[in-house]
Structures are given as C-alpha cells and as structure tokens.
Amino acid sequence: MKKRVKWLLWGMVVVALVGASVYSATRPIQADLLEVKPRTIEKKFTESGTITAAWQKDFFSLTSGKVLTIDVQEGETVAAGEALLALDTRDVGYQIAQLQGQLASIQGQEKQAFSGPKETQITQQRLALELAQEQLKAAQEDYQRIEVLYEAGAVSQLNLDEATRAVKQLELLSAQQEQGLKLLLDDSSPPEGTKEQFAGLQASIRAQIALLEYQKENAQLTAPEEATVGTVHVKEGAVVTPGTALLSLFRPGEYEVEVFLLPEDLVYVEPGQEVRVTYKGLSRDEEFSGTIKRIASAAEERISTLGLVEQRVKVTIGLSGEVSRLRPGYAMDVTIITQREEGRLVVPKTALFNYEGQSAVWVSRGGKAEIQPVEEGLETDDEVAVVSGLTEGDWVIRNTRLDGLKEGARIAQ
C-alpha cells in the first residue's frame, strides 16, 4: 500500500513538471510593444542660457563722493521721476566755486592787457604831431622863399643858414612826435595771439565748470520711467569713485535669453528662427516660445562646465508667453531644432538590431514575433525614422533582448 502511494506521488510530480514545461514553452512573452503611427521627428541640441532684461538702465557714479541715501530696494517697482540714490556733492560745489574764481581772475587780466594808455593821451599826441607837421611845412616854404632871395642877392648867407636850420629842427620834432604816437599805439595793442590765449583759458575753465555741474546734477539719481530695481551695488555711507556701479533698473516682463553656441552650430541658426526655451523649476518645467533676435558678429572665449576654454558666439533670443515669474539671471535650457521631418514612422534605437547585414526590428503580427528588416532615415539621439519596412499600425517590440524571443514566439498583446 505504501509503495503504491509513493509511486502515485512520483507520478503527480512528473505530470506537474511536464505541465510546467509545456506552459513555459507555450505561454505568451510579455513584451513592451509600440504601435507605430506617423508623427514628427526632430533632430536637435540643447544649450544652457541665461535670462537678461531686454531693457536695462545701469547707473554709474560720475564723480567721487559718499553715498548719502539709497531710497529703493532690490525688486521694488519705482515710478518715473522717483528718487533712487543721492551722492554727497559738496566737494564738487567747492571745485566749481574755485574755478569760477579763476575765471573771474583771467577776465580781469584780459581787461588789463587790452586797456593800454588812455585815449586822451593818444589824441594829444596826434595833435602835437599835426602841429609839428604844419610848422615843418611853413618852415619849408620859408626856406624856399629865402633860397630864391639868396640867389638874387637880396639876403645873406646867414639868413639862408637860419632857414635851413629851422627846417631840420622841425623835421626832427615831427619825427619825434610821430614816434611818440607810434609808441602809444603799440602800447595799446598786446602781442599777437594774446586774445586767443585768454579765450582758450576761459573756454577751458568754462568746460571744467560745465562738467562739474553735470556731475553734480547727476549725483541725484531718479528713475527715467516706471521700472523695477535690479541690483543695488553700494550701501549708504560707501565712498565711490568715477565709474563705480551704483544700481540698475529693468522693465519687468521684457526678457531675452543669451546663449553661447559653438561656431560649428551656427549653421543651424538664423535671425527670426523659432526655438524652445525651458525653465526647470522645482515643481515642474515651464516651456516658452523663443525667437532668435541677434547673432554676435564675433566669437569670444568662454569656460565650459569642464573647465575648458572654448570659442563661443553669443545668440540673443526674444521670449514670449507668460514670463512674469521669470527674473534676470535665471538659467534656461534653449533647444534648437536642426532638422525636422513630419509624417514619419519612428522607433526607438533600442528596438533596432543587425540582421544579416541590415537593420531590423522585432514586430508582433497575429500575436507572433517576426523579424522585419527596415531602412533607416533621420536619426536622433534616441530615435530613428523608418523609411521602409513598417506600416502604420505595426506593433514593434521595444526590447530585443527578451528571454525566449524568437521568430514565431507568442507575444502577449
């Protein structure tokens, strides 16, 4: 009896093993299937960019001085004409006063240089010259008359000599008076170029005063229009020098993205081209439409994430959509499509394998696995367009390394 039970148990075990083997050999393979349908395939690449303000006003110090007040905070919205920051301009005021004093002094020196002798002196000297010339003329006429009388024997040699001496004395007097007038006139006219010299000095000082007044006027910063305060670079009480960055304003909602591309990638971009821009937030990614606005005319050196020096070209992209949550400085992913084909049957690269020297995929037809040779088209990083070999509605097996996968194997649909 015990022997019969033992054989019965062994028989049940054998039947179970045979049944399990048969089930294992005939049960459908659980495969990850893809139904191929016409769709768009895109070849693209992605670079990291940074948001910048499309309009930004940067304020710099035009003079040296202390920051007296800062009337705004970063992120605050300001109205047109609202006070932003003020610098201490007392030192500039002292410089203006000093230059105004120098200008007045130079103007006084110019008046002295061109004042010369009094006009009455010149007038008197002219009258003296005219009198001497009239006396000389009369003496010359007397000499001519006496000379005629002398030749006629009517007067003596002494009379002729006296007439000659009178002419010479008056000639000398006339020459002296003429020289005196010349000296007075020369003394009233400064050396050549004096006028231009004074004009140049005054113009130089006026230019310095104008510059200082401009610096003083611009030491009180106000908003040129309604805007948002960006970065405030200084603190109250800080001493600044000319060229020191003070603060910046930008228009909220008007943003651009700057991305730096490798020169070899520029063949894929042009102004007006649409791109995809993605902000990777903490909770979810946000996608925005972008349009290429500008491409820089020259490359510049940039340090890659690996620390390598690369030549890159700046490309500026305009953003559209709801961008109010964005801020300058945010990192954005810029995706540029280099090639696009529509209406293609697309399969993942993992579904492809080499079969007799050509590409092929596993397909499930009628619930059974078949090898289907295909011709590849456009290829991306993880997908391939199939030009021929598949038809719409075919079921492609994604994983080619499934246990038991062979032609004719049953595939669970």
C-alpha atoms as one frame of an Amber mdcrd trajectory, in Angstrom:
protein
   0.000   0.000   0.000   2.756   2.410   0.927   4.622   1.523  -2.233   1.563
   2.321  -4.363   1.148   5.754  -2.706   4.801   6.524  -3.292   4.531   5.773
  -7.000   1.377   7.846  -7.181   3.151  10.845  -5.684   6.050  10.493  -8.087
   3.613  10.377 -10.981   1.944  13.584  -9.858   5.323  15.332  -9.642   6.264
  14.218 -13.148   2.920  15.386 -14.535   3.353  18.776 -12.837   6.868  19.201
 -14.220   5.780  18.263 -17.720   2.822  20.626 -17.494   5.004  23.462 -16.278
   7.474  22.838 -19.079   4.730  22.818 -21.680   3.185  26.017 -20.243   6.548
  27.734 -20.135   7.208  26.810 -23.743   3.825  27.919 -24.984   2.903  30.926
 -22.779   2.998  34.373 -24.476   6.042  36.613 -23.894   5.243  39.796 -22.002
   6.818  42.445 -24.256   6.798  46.240 -24.260   5.083  46.996 -27.561   4.970
  50.234 -29.558   2.275  50.871 -32.132   3.931  52.925 -34.855   1.984  55.866
 -36.199   3.048  58.789 -38.405   4.456  61.646 -36.355   7.126  64.330 -36.362
  10.751  63.533 -35.611  13.200  66.299 -34.745  16.960  66.392 -34.587  18.001
  68.997 -32.035  20.545  70.076 -29.481  20.206  71.928 -26.188  22.439  74.584
 -24.626  22.139  76.399 -21.319  21.342  80.122 -21.473  20.695  82.975 -19.059
  17.794  85.419 -18.836  18.680  89.086 -19.283  16.466  92.162 -19.318  15.575
  93.358 -22.816  15.802  96.925 -21.449  18.128  97.735 -18.588  19.412 101.051
 -17.278  22.703 100.910 -15.383  23.705 103.855 -13.211  27.373 104.675 -12.565
  28.985 107.326 -10.419  30.274 110.298 -12.427  32.237 111.762  -9.534  33.934
 110.838  -6.291  31.943 111.131  -3.101  29.983 109.423  -0.370  26.631 107.707
  -0.863  24.244 109.843   1.194  20.952 107.999   0.719  19.579 104.917  -1.024
  15.827 105.331  -1.414  14.921 101.969  -3.019  15.359  98.237  -2.514  16.079
  95.447  -4.962  12.902  94.149  -6.617  10.938  97.307  -5.819   8.840  98.952
  -8.544   9.530 102.671  -8.959   7.635 105.376 -10.837   9.106 107.778 -13.378
  10.947 110.594 -11.587  11.124 108.758  -8.251  14.341 109.286  -6.258  16.715
 106.332  -6.291  20.042 107.358  -4.737  21.947 110.518  -3.805  25.677 111.258
  -3.562  27.357 113.951  -1.451  28.295 116.760  -3.884  29.820 119.315  -1.510
  33.320 118.692  -2.835  32.067 119.248  -6.386  30.496 122.530  -5.285  33.827
 123.688  -3.832  35.590 122.869  -7.103  33.000 124.839  -9.093  33.454 127.893
  -6.833  37.238 127.689  -7.185  37.040 127.534 -10.975  34.595 130.445 -11.089
  37.149 132.495  -9.135  39.882 131.556 -11.599  37.635 132.555 -14.489  36.971
 135.985 -12.964  40.717 136.494 -12.422  41.533 135.663 -16.050  38.818 138.008
 -17.290  40.378 140.813 -15.195  43.828 140.097 -16.616  42.404 140.274 -20.125
  40.907 143.714 -19.467  44.228 144.993 -18.158  46.109 143.605 -21.154  43.835
 145.360 -23.616  43.293 148.632 -21.692  46.669 150.300 -22.762  47.151 154.131
 -22.499  44.193 156.450 -22.156  42.525 157.686 -25.318  43.204 161.328 -24.312
  46.950 160.678 -24.415  46.721 159.347 -27.941  44.566 162.313 -29.009  47.019
 164.837 -27.542  49.928 163.118 -29.262  48.131 163.210 -32.605  47.527 166.967
 -32.176  51.194 167.535 -31.314  52.222 165.606 -34.430  49.864 167.619 -36.629
  51.235 170.898 -35.179  54.829 169.829 -35.786  53.980 168.825 -39.352  52.291
 172.212 -40.018  55.300 174.085 -38.579  57.605 171.980 -40.741  55.555 172.785
 -43.821  55.724 176.534 -43.038  59.477 176.358 -42.429  59.995 174.568 -45.741
  58.026 177.272 -47.550  60.154 179.995 -45.813  63.326 178.183 -46.830  62.240
 178.070 -50.468  61.460 181.824 -50.456  64.778 182.738 -48.734  66.671 180.483
 -51.131  65.220 182.452 -54.088  66.116 185.753 -52.426  69.626 184.486 -51.631
  70.233 183.606 -55.263  69.031 187.102 -56.186  71.455 188.603 -53.628  68.644
 190.044 -51.561  69.522 188.142 -48.349  72.739 186.982 -46.775  74.171 183.515
 -46.274  73.289 183.817 -42.592  69.605 184.162 -43.426  69.763 181.038 -45.621
  71.571 179.037 -42.924  68.977 180.011 -40.307  66.155 178.922 -42.628  67.926
 175.601 -43.260  68.445 175.035 -39.540  64.759 175.778 -38.797  63.631 173.138
 -41.355  65.932 170.494 -39.884  64.797 171.214 -36.325  61.136 170.937 -37.287
  61.830 167.729 -39.270  63.377 166.241 -36.135  60.473 167.442 -33.978  57.935
 165.986 -36.403  59.759 162.645 -36.413  59.829 162.609 -32.602  56.103 163.342
 -32.368  55.371 160.604 -34.934  57.481 158.108 -32.983  55.715 159.074 -29.752
  52.325 158.392 -31.328  53.556 155.045 -32.645  54.753 154.027 -29.184  51.391
 154.915 -27.652  49.532 152.929 -30.297  51.872 149.923 -29.907  51.410 150.001
 -26.134  47.607 149.791 -26.572  47.823 146.545 -28.627  49.077 143.424 -26.748
  51.348 140.922 -28.563  49.836 138.824 -31.343  47.920 135.780 -30.028  47.116
 137.360 -26.643  43.405 137.490 -27.388  43.337 133.826 -28.449  45.297 132.853
 -25.342  42.772 134.462 -22.996  39.857 132.982 -24.969  41.359 129.499 -24.698
  41.924 129.777 -20.951  38.361 130.925 -20.354  36.903 128.198 -22.598  38.896
 125.552 -20.719  37.657 126.716 -17.319  34.058 127.003 -18.535  34.261 123.417
 -19.830  35.510 122.215 -16.436  32.687 124.071 -14.691  30.115 122.574 -17.095
  31.453 119.054 -16.429  31.318 119.529 -12.659  27.799 120.962 -12.845  26.760
 117.935 -14.939  28.298 115.614 -12.343  26.539 117.480  -9.548  23.205 117.330
 -11.354  23.556 113.578 -11.969  24.558 112.822  -8.387  20.827 112.769  -7.569
  19.562 109.664  -9.377  15.905 109.412 -10.419  14.011 106.772 -12.387  13.644
 107.711 -16.088  10.451 105.641 -16.333   8.423 103.095 -14.395  10.683 100.108
 -13.824  11.888  97.509 -11.341  15.044  97.914  -9.284  17.545  95.236 -10.216
  20.839  95.119  -8.338  21.920  97.779  -5.825  25.715  97.617  -5.829  26.537
 100.040  -2.976  25.494 100.822   0.581  24.782 104.098   2.325  27.990 105.708
   3.544  30.172 103.991   0.964  32.756 106.163  -0.793  32.637 105.788  -4.572
  34.878 106.904  -7.416  34.011 107.792 -11.030  32.801 104.688 -12.856  31.561
 102.836  -9.756  28.389 100.821 -10.481  25.557 102.112  -8.278  22.341 100.295
  -9.254  20.297  99.089 -12.219  16.683  99.207 -13.399  14.852  96.907 -15.805
  11.398  96.551 -17.318   9.652  93.520 -15.813   8.239  91.066 -18.312  10.545
  92.140 -21.154  13.227  89.473 -21.184  15.769  87.950 -23.523  17.861  84.808
 -23.221  21.567  84.876 -24.003  23.059  81.569 -25.088  26.600  80.930 -26.319
  26.908  78.457 -29.195  29.886  76.698 -30.699  30.849  78.184 -34.088  30.058
  74.892 -35.850  26.470  75.049 -34.545  25.831  78.464 -36.109  24.944  76.814
 -39.429  21.694  75.711 -37.778  20.536  79.147 -36.594  19.469  82.425 -38.183
  17.624  85.566 -37.046  13.872  85.032 -36.887  14.171  81.292 -36.258  11.908
  79.843 -33.570  13.413  77.877 -30.677  12.136  76.260 -27.491  13.160  77.680
 -24.133  12.615  75.716 -20.920  12.848  76.801 -17.301  13.435  73.861 -14.996
  11.571  74.816 -11.846  11.453  72.945  -8.556   7.933  71.607  -9.071   7.681
  71.456 -12.865   9.313  72.543 -16.093   7.907  75.559 -17.930   8.307  75.888
 -21.678   8.329  79.198 -23.574   8.430  80.184 -27.209  11.546  81.981 -28.347
  12.743  83.734 -31.491  16.368  84.380 -32.392  16.852  88.172 -32.461  20.589
  88.680 -32.827  23.729  86.679 -33.565  27.023  88.249 -32.490  29.487  89.037
 -35.269  32.484  87.590 -33.413  33.277  84.730 -31.053  34.560  85.153 -27.516
  36.323  82.905 -25.053  34.111  81.072 -22.564  34.909  78.492 -19.899  32.958
  75.244 -20.328  31.445  73.234 -17.465  34.520  71.014 -17.716  36.820  73.993
 -17.235  37.942  74.108 -20.870  38.439  77.336 -22.816  36.117  77.392 -25.833
  35.304  79.828 -28.598  31.588  80.636 -28.391  29.257  83.033 -30.224  26.526
  84.886 -28.328  22.992  84.398 -29.645  20.183  86.554 -28.223  16.671  85.101
 -28.084  13.449  87.008 -27.501  10.903  85.371 -25.171   7.129  85.321 -25.497
   4.390  83.983 -23.284   3.703  84.397 -19.577   7.156  85.371 -18.305   6.168
  87.388 -15.226   7.578  84.733 -12.873  10.997  84.857 -14.502  13.828  87.118
 -13.382  17.163  88.207 -14.880  19.867  85.671 -14.119  17.642  82.570 -14.270
  19.178  79.604 -16.104  17.196  78.416 -19.134  17.586  75.461 -21.499  17.500
  76.515 -25.149  16.573  73.774 -27.612  17.427  74.401 -31.260  15.920  72.133
 -33.911  18.417  71.376 -36.664  16.245  69.039 -38.763  12.560  68.115 -38.729
  10.573  65.536 -40.695   6.828  65.104 -40.415   4.638  62.061 -41.042   7.375
  59.535 -40.262   7.104  56.129 -38.577   9.521  56.396 -35.667  11.004  53.659
 -33.472  13.402  53.826 -30.510  17.020  52.923 -31.188  16.735  50.122 -28.621
  14.322  48.322 -30.969  16.875  48.078 -33.790  19.378  45.298 -34.298  21.539
  43.975 -37.100  20.064  41.131 -39.104  22.005  39.635 -41.997  23.894  42.880
 -42.555  20.961  45.243 -42.371  18.827  46.943 -39.760  15.757  45.128 -38.468
  13.151  45.226 -35.714  11.003  42.632 -33.973   7.312  43.064 -34.702   4.272
  41.273 -33.335   1.918  40.177 -36.112  -1.021  37.972 -35.276   0.374  37.574
 -31.778   3.648  36.081 -33.001   7.148  37.550 -33.216   8.645  38.283 -36.625
  11.914  39.828 -37.767  11.231  42.810 -40.013  14.131  44.366 -41.988  13.841
  48.162 -42.202  15.537  51.102 -43.886  16.597  53.882 -41.523  16.075  57.594
 -42.138  16.593  60.623 -39.900  18.308  59.674 -36.655  18.288  61.486 -33.313
  19.985  60.629 -30.035  17.346  58.033 -29.095  15.024  57.568 -32.089  15.165
  56.632 -35.764  12.718  57.313 -38.579  11.887  54.190 -40.607  11.746  54.919
 -44.324  10.568  51.464 -45.392   9.752  48.083 -43.861   6.980  49.147 -41.486
   3.413  50.259 -41.999   1.156  52.331 -39.809  -0.320  50.223 -37.008   2.556
  47.728 -36.786   3.458  46.670 -33.241   7.202  46.946 -32.631   8.892  45.203
 -29.707  10.988  47.802 -27.885  13.393  45.379 -26.124  15.267  42.988 -28.406
  16.847  41.028 -25.515  13.740  39.362 -24.085  14.119  35.759 -22.913  12.562
  33.365 -25.383  12.237  35.958 -28.144  12.475  34.189 -31.484  10.528  34.026
 -34.689   7.118  32.514 -34.111   7.206  33.095 -30.354   3.837  34.098 -28.944
   3.645  37.736 -27.877   1.103  38.953 -25.368  -0.869  41.813 -26.873
